[in-house]
Amino acid sequence: AQGRGGRGGQGAADAGGRGAPAAGRGQAAGPSTGRGGSQPREWYRGIPVPPNAVATFSRRNNTNYMQTGVLSGLQLTSMIPNLVIENFYRKTQNSIEAGRTDAPFGYVIPPQRDMTRVATLVNLLRTQRIEIGQAWAEIKLSDGTYPAGSYVIKRDQPYGRLAKNLLERQVYPDPNLRTYDDSGWTMGLASHVDVKEIKDKGILGVTTTPVDRAVAKGKVAGSGNAGMAIAHLGSSNMIALRYRLRTVPMKVAEKSFTVEGIEFPAGSFVITPPADLSAARAAVEELGLSAAALASAPSVPMHEADAPRVAIYTSWSGTQEIGWVRFTFDKYGIPFELIYKERIRKGNLRGDYDVIVMPTQNAGRAAVFAPPAARPVSYVKSDKYKFLGMYGSSEDITGGFGAEGVDAFQQFLNTGGTLITMGNAVRFPAEMGMARTVDASGDVSTNFYAPRPIVNAEVLRLDHPVFYGYTERIMPVKYLGGPLLAVGEPDRGNVLARYVGGDAAVLSGLMRGADEIRDRPFAVDLPGGYSGKGRVVMFSNNPIYRWQNHGEFNMVFNAVLNWNDMGPRTGGMTPTAAGATR
């Protein structure tokens, strides 16, 4: 199944998404809920179970359940419409008054290095109906001075409390508290966007122009005719540009250089004649990137900017997180093929793919070698279920891909492929002997509790292609409970980033026992396969999480774009009789 891979990018065209994992139709019957009794059988009940019959739970039950809630709400509103409107008005009035009396009184997002992520954040807030303005002139407050063009979010508005909830840091007064789902979601931190909290009430009087939708405007400086340089300033739209112009030859600068007074960091693209520069100019402007026309080619080391063939591997269970990665790739126009165990077992993966991305999923030894169920569970298109098999089909979705699949991945690496794993999927290369000295079996104590906070991380290799576009050695990342990695001495130099650890490094949300993750690696890049020709990139932090941690997306995108230029392809593993490595 092919990913849509359309005209991706989060610049002027589409800087704010709001999607959810896709749900196909024609779902097969779900698990049995047991025998029915004397339950009422009205149509609007979520799970009507006929007496003395075995019921099955399927998407129809989910739909009925939600429909019942909507109809109940509509019925209540029709019964007391005036009270509903009055309560809505009072809640709005209370929110406005709170914004006038309780600090912080607003937030300012000043112009910054990468304006595409700023536009994405602003548009996500606008999706929530939060009012945002853009300052006409310089803003001078006791909190600081901010230039004209800064985005201003005042708290005296109907959804001012929501703005505060989304932009403030989540602080828990008691480490023994328990939460449901995420405990930290501060959008500025997750997006790597600098959002200023304003305690000066003067922010409420700042003159602004209402913003319906933020647009990051790209530009091309200079008038040279020797090509074009496109700066990698941290925008995820760099990968959108590459795939949009996949037929245009490009190179990646491995060192920084300056053109027309603009600094082009390592990771910037360089396009030289006879490439079509008009198409590149149009794409740069639409995607909100910064570029310059070249009078001469820069004298820095460069490598080819490939547009590799990408596959996303998914098991047949627990597909929610894989869906979010697919959604993100689609939004940025990255074409991919969705593959399952059936394709893995066929082998010759390198013939079709340069990069295989394995999003977080159960991919450890137990899942890989899980035997099929006693009865096959098919997922195929039929007259009864005509919408099944749109993205993949199987005569039996149970069980893992086994030794045959492990060998296929090993051959993929031996012949120069790159495997990128995220979250719990890092267990696959570690447990299957593909990650040299990396151990993913580390666990935390029973006292440790971390429901997805945002924490500080330390980048050890800012010069590495995975961190092209990043500038800070200490940066926020979402902690998602992936395996705690340990790396042996021979591969310490391949550790790209690690958790800082400790209570002071918890930026937003709840983490009890924060010392347990101190200095534990979460990003590792290794030569892959027995030949050392391939590459294994491991992100135990899950850099693409539910369209939230936009500031981390580039780790994966950079790994894709630089799949065969991340380091010397030597130092492969030596197989032993037991199938391990030494």
N, C-alpha and C positions, 0 to 999 in steps of 0.2 A: 504494500500500500504506500502510495506516495504522499509525502507531506505537501501541503498546498504550495508553500514557498512562493507566495505572490510577491507583489511589490512591497517588500517589508520596509521597516524603518519607523522611528518614533519622532520624526521631526515635524515639519509642517503638516504632513499628511495625517498622522495618527499618533499623537503623543500620549494618549491615555487609553489603556484598554480596560475592559471590565468583564472579560469573558469568564467562563467556568468550564470545567471539563465537559467535553461533548458527550452526549448520551444518545446512542443509536436506538432505533426502534426495532421491533421484532424480537425482543429479548426472550430467551428461553425461560421456562418456569424456574422459579427460585427454590430455595430449600423448604422442606416440609415444616409446618408449624404444629404438627400433631393433629389429633382428631378433634372435630368440632363438638360442641355441646348444644346448649339452648340459647346461644347468643342471638340477640336481635339481628335481623338481616336487612335492615333498611339500606338503600343503595348508597347513602352517604357515609356509612360507617367504613372505617379504614380496612378492617380485615373481617368481612362477613364469612363465617365458617358454617357450612351446612352441617346439621346434626349427623353424627356418626360417619363423617366423611373426613378424609385426609385433605388438609388445605395446603396450598403452596403460596409462598410469599413472592411477589414479583413487582415489577415497576408499576403495574396498575394499582396495587395497594398504596404505594408511595404517592401516586398521583391523586387517588381518592382522598388520602389523608390531607394533602396540601389543599385540594379543592374544598374540602370541608371547612378548613380554616378560613379560606377566602370567603366562602359563602356565609359563614357565621359572622365574619366581620362586616360584610355588606348588609346582612340582615340587621345586625345591631345598629349600624349607622342609619339604616332606613327607619328604625324605630325611634331614635333620639338624635336626629340630624342637628338640631340647634345646639345640643349639649356637646356633640363631637366638634362642631365648628368653634364653639366657645372655648373648649379645652385646648384646641389647637392654637387659637389666638393667645390664650393665657400662657401656654408653654413658650410660644414665640416671644411674647412680652417679657417673660421671666428670663429668657436667654439673653435678650437685648439688655435688660437691666443689669444682669450679672456681668456682662461685658463692660459696662460702664463703671462698675463699683469694685470688681475683683480683679487683681492682677493675676496673670499677665493680661494686658489690654490688647495685645495683638502680636503679630509675627511679621518679620520682614525677610524676604528672600532676595538678597542682593545679586547683581550680575556676577557670574563666576565662570571659571575656566571652561566648563562644558555646560552649555545652555540647553542641550537636548534633554538631559536628565532633569533640569529645572522645569522645562516645559512638561515633561511627563508627570512630575509631581504636581504641578499646578493643575494640570488637566484631570488628574485623579481626584484632587480636591474639588474641582468644579463638577465632576460627576456626582459628588455627594451634595451638590447644590450649595456649597460654601462660597460665599461672595468674596471675590478677590479683585483688587484694583492694582493699577500700575502708576507709580508716582510720577508726576510731571517734572518735579524738580528735586534737588538734593534734600534729603531728610536729615534734620539735626535734632537729636533727642539725647537725653541723659544716658541712654544705653549705648549710643554711638552715632556716627554719621554715615549715611548710606546714599549712594549715588542715585541720580535720576534714572528711571527705568526699573527700579527695584519693585518687586511684587509685594503688596501690602495686604495682610489679612487682619481685619479689625474684628475684635470680639463682640462688638455691639451689633449683632446680626442674628437672624433666626437660628442659624446653625453654628453660632459661635462656640457653643459648648462642644460640638462635634469637632470643630477645628482644633480646639484645645486638646481633646482626647487623642486626636490623630498625630499631633505635632509635639506634644509634651513627652517627657521621659516617664515611663511607668516605674513607679517606686513602690515597693511593698514594705510595709512597716514591720512585718513579722516574717522571718525566714521559714517559719513552720507552716505558713499558709499553703493551701493547695489551690490550684487553678484548673480550669478546663481549657485545653488548647493553649494558644500562645499567651505568654505573659508579657511580652515586649513587642511593640509594633511601631515605634516612633518612626514616622515616614521619612523624615530628613536623614536620620542615621541609616536607615535601610537603603535609601537612594544615594547615599554619599552626597547629599546636597546640604549646603550650609544654610540652616534656618535659624534666624535670630529671634529669641524670645524677648518681647518688649514689655518692660514694667512701667515705662513712662506713659502716663495717660495722654500725653500730647499726640500719640499715634492716632487717636480717634479723630483728630482734626486735620490730618494730612490730606491734601487734595490728590485724588487719584482718578484715573479713567477706568471704568469697569472693564473687566476682562471676561469675555465669554469663553475664549479658548486661546491658550498660549501657543505661540508659534516661534520656534527657534529658527532664525533666519541665517542661512549659510551665506558665505561670501568668498569670492576669489579675488585676492589682491594682486597688483602688479600687471604688467603687460608683456612679459617675456614670451618667447615662442619656442623655448627648448623643452617644454613639458609643463607638468603641474605637480605640486606637492600638496598632499592632504594631511593635515595634522591629526595625530591620534591624541586627543585631549581627554580621553576617557569615555567617549560616546560609544554606546552600543550600536549606533548607526554605521560604524565603520564596517561591520560585517554585512549590514544591509547594502551598503555601497558596493562591496566587493562582489556580492552575488548578483546585484542588479546589473553590474558591468562585467559579468563573468567572462565575456569574450574579449575584454580589453586587457592587454598585458600590463601588469603592475609589478612593482618591487616594494619590499618592506625595508625601510632604513633601520639598521641595527644600532646606529648612534644618532644623537641629536644634531641638528644643523639649523641655521637661521637664513630665512629668505624674506625680503621686504619687511624687515623688522619683526617678523613672526618667528617664534621658536617652534621648530618641528621636532618633537621628542622621538626617541626610538619607538618604532612601531608605525611611524607615519608612512603613508603610501607615496610612491613616486611613479608618475606616468610620463613616458617620453614618446615623441613622435616615432612612427606614424600613427599612434593610437588616436582615436576619436576624442579630442579634448572637449568638443562641444557637448557631447553626451555626459562627460565627466563633470563639466561645469554645471549643467542642469541638475544632475544628481546631488552634487555638493550643496547647491542652493536649496533644493527641496528638503534635504535631510538635515539641514542646520549645521553643517560642518564648516571648518575654516581651512582655506587653501590659498595657494599663491602660484601665479604663473612663473615659470623658471626662465631665467636668462641663460643658465647653464646647469647641467646636472650636478647635484651635490656630491662632494668627494668624501663619501662615507661608505662603509661596508653595507651591502644590501643583499637580500635574497628574494627569490620569486614569491610573489603574493598569490598563492594558489587559491582556487575555489574548489576544495576537495569534495569528493563524493561521500556523503554522510548517511549513515544508518543509525537509527535509534532502536536499541534492543529492549523488548519488554517481555516479561513473563505473562502468563495468562491470568494471573491473579494480582490483586493490589495495584490496579493500573491508575489510580488517581494522580499520584505524583508524576508518573510518566506523562499523563495527559497535560499537566502544566508545562512540562518541558516541550512537548509537541506544540502547545499553544504559543509558547514564547518563540520557538523557532519559526512558526508560521507568521507571527507578528513581525519578525525581522526579515522575512523573505528568505529563510535558509531552507533550501530543498533537502528533503531527507526521505529515506525509505524506512517504514516501520517494519521491523523484523521480529519473528518469534522463534521458538526452539526448532520449528520445522525447517526454517531457512538455515539456521545454524548447523543443523545436522547434515545438510547437503554439502557443506564444505566449500572450498574455493571462495571464501569471503573476500579475499584480497582482489579477486577478479572483478568484484562489483563495488567495493567500498575502500576508501582511503582511511576513513575515520569511523569508528563505532562508538556511539555514546550510550552508556549504560546508566540511566537515572537511578535514583535511590529505589531499591527494591530488595526483596529477600533473594540474595544471590550467593549465599555461602554454600559450603560443602553439602549441607543437608538438603538444601533446595535443589542444587545442581544434580545430585544423585538420588533425588526422591523417586521412588518407583511409581509407575502409573497405578491408578485406582483399579479395583477388581473389575469394575464396569467402566468402559470408555465413556467419556463425556464429550460429545461432539459439539462443535460450534461451526456449523456450515449453513449455507443458504439452502432453503428448501421452499416448497410451495406454502408451507405453514409459516415459516419464519423467513420471509423474503428479504429482510433487511440485514440478516446476519451475514458475516463474512465480507463486509464492505472494506474493512481495514486489515483483515487477516482471517484465515479459517483453519480449522484443525479437526481431524477425526477424533482426537482425544487431547483435551487441554490439560489433563492431569499429568503429574510427573515432571521431572527435569530433563535437560538435554543430555545428561550423562557424560560418560567418558568420550563418546563420539563428538559431542559439542565442545568439550574442553580441548580436545585435540584440534578442532577447527579453529578455535580462538588462538591456540598456540601457533598454528601454521599462519594465521593472519599476522601475528606479530613477527614471526620468523621471516616473513616476506615483506616487511616494511610497513605494516599497518599501524595505526595509532588507536589505542583503546583509552577512552576517557570515562572514568567511573565517578559517581557522586553518592554521597550519603552512605547508606548501608551497603551499596553495591561495591564499595572498595573491598569488601570481604572476598569478592570473587577473585581478583588477581592475587590477593595476599594468600588466600587459602589454597589456590590452585597452583602455586609455585611460579607465578608470572611476575611477581613484584620483588624479586631478589630478597633483600634482608628486611622488608617491611612486614611488620606483624600487626594484624588488625584484631587481635583477640583481647586487647586491653579492655578492662571494664572498670566501672566506678563502684564505690562502696554503696551499701544500702542506704546510707545517709544522704547520698548525692541526689539532688532534685533540681532539674533545670527544664521547665516547660517553655522552651523556645525563646530564651531571652536574646538580647543583642549585646555582644561582648567585644572587647578590644582584641585585635589580633596583631601580630608583628610579621611584617613581610621581610624575609631574610634575603631574598633575591629580587630586588627591584629591577635588576638588569635583565631578568629572564623574560622571554616572550609572553609567558602567561600574565605578567604584570605590566605589559605595555599599556600606557595611558594612565597608570597609577603613579602618584607622586609621594604619598605619605607612607612611612614605614609602619606607623601605628594607625590602624583603620578599623572601623566597626564591621563585624560580620554577624550573621544570624547563627546562633548555636542551635543545632537541630538534633543533637543526640547521636550523631554518627559514631562509629567505632573510634576509640582513642588509639591513634597509631603510635607505634614504636619503630624506630629506624636504626638498623645496625650501623656500626662504625664505617664500613665501606661506602655507605650511601648517605652519610650525613650531609654531604654537599649537595645532594639532590632534594633536600627539604627546602621548599620555597617559602612556606609560611607556617606559623604556629600560633596557638592561643597564648595570650599573655597570662591569664589565670589570676586568681585572687579576687577578693570582693571589690577592690577598687576598679577592676577591669570590667565589671558588670555595668554596662551603660544604661540599659533599660530592661526591665523585667526582673524575674526572680531566678536566682541560682543559689542553691544551698550546697556548700562544699566546693566552692569555686577554686580552691587550691588544688583540687584533684586534676584539673585540666592544665595546670601551669606548664608552659613550654611544650605541650604535646602538639606534634605536627598535625596539620589538617590539609596541606597541599604538598604533594610530592610528585616529581617527574623523574622517570627512570627509563633507561634503555630496556626494550621489551623483547621477549623471546630468547631462545637459546642462541640465535645468531647475533642478537644485539642490534638488529636492523630496525626493529619496531620501537614503539614508545608506549609506555603505560603512564597515564596521568591520573592521579588519585586526589579527589576532593572529598574529604569526609564531612565537610561542612554543608554540602548541598547548595552550591551557589545559585541555583535556579529554583526558587521556592515560591510557588503559588503567586507569581506576578507581584511579589513584594520586595525582595532584596535586589532592586535594580542596580545598586552599586556593585554587586558581585557578579552580574551576568557576564561582564567582560572577561573574567577568568576563563570561563568555558569558551567564549567566542574567540579569545586570543589563542587558546589551545587548538581550536578547530582551524583557524586561519594559518597558524604556524606549525601545523601538525608534523611536518618533516624537517623543521628547522629549529628545534628546541634544544639541541645539544648533540654531542658526539654520539653516533650510533654504534658504539662499541661496548665491550664489557658485558657480553651476554652471559646467560646462566649455563651452568654445566649440569646436565641431567644425571641423576643417580639411579641406581637400580630400583629404589623405592619411589621414584618419580618426584623426589624433592629436588632441591637445588643446593649447591654449595659454592 
